[in-house]
Amino acid sequence: MGFRIKHIFQWNVLKRKLSYTAMVLILISALSVVSITVTLILSVLKDEFKKETCVNIFTVAFTMIGTFLGVMLVILRNMRETYPLNIIMLILYGACISVAQGYSIINVCVLVKVGAWAIAFVLLSILVPIGMVIKTDLSKYTSTLVIYFAAGLFIITAVFTGLMIAGHKKVALVVLMAGVLAILIPIAIDFGQLTFGTNFSYTFYRDYCMASLALFTTLLAFFVTSSVEVHLIEQLIKNKLL
């Protein structure tokens, strides 16, 4: 009888875990479709929508709206746990932040964007499972990660500033984007553990809205960074500066 009760309990836990995982995967897929559609559609807009003033206005406006929605989801737990409000807010966040980032790279070639999306998905598909299989609780190494980020930002800023002063603007931007990618990698690994880990001091387990928000934001950051990086390298090659 005890074995049967234990077996039923384990099965219920497994069902809840599968349900959580399924929700995260479904939401990430939905957000990705929205983001890919938005960022690629922006590329085929008429020229009047691609003027610098228009780009700046839309980038700032949608960044503010997207950031507001994202912060609301992070700080208001009741909102994240209220269905379907949490899904609606998450999709709105994804759409707004995608418009903002899509406008910021609106003049990047469509093929480069397609390649950047492929790079973003590959990176996330590799790094998240790494976070899943790591047995060490990464939350215990927060100070080490902070030092890594601080050192990385200092080095990136120093090199970027030096290259800008030397007049190598595009090379400086390539270095900057490469540095951002280096910072995003441990973040993606950490989010992988937070999303799919269950035996640690803190995880997103059962909070599928928070998990989806974190993973999607990381995916979009990989996409934007990769888009700019590839675009700049392409320009340097064309100008025979690389």
Sequence and secondary structure as in RCSB ss.txt:
>XXXX:A:sequence
MGFRIKHIFQWNVLKRKLSYTAMVLILISALSVVSITVTLILSVLKDEFKKETCVNIFTVAFTMIGTFLGVMLVI
LRNMRETYPLNIIMLILYGACISVAQGYSIINVCVLVKVGAWAIAFVLLSILVPIGMVIKTDLSKYTSTLVIYFA
AGLFIITAVFTGLMIAGHKKVALVVLMAGVLAILIPIAIDFGQLTFGTNFSYTFYRDYCMASLALFTTLLAFFVT
SSVEVHLIEQLIKNKLL
>XXXX:A:secstr
 HHHHHHHHHHHHHHHHHHHHHHHHHHHHHHHHHHHHHHHHGGGS GGGGSHHHHHHHHHHHHHHHHHHHHHHHH
 HHHHHSTTHHHHHHHHHHHHHHHHHHHHTTTS HHHHHHHHHHHHHHHHHHHHHHHH  S GGGGHHHHHHHHH
HHHHHHHHHHHHHHHTT HHHHHHHHHHHHHHHHHHHHHHHHHHHH  SSSS  TT HHHHHHHHHHHHHHHHHH
HHHHHHHHHHHHHTT  
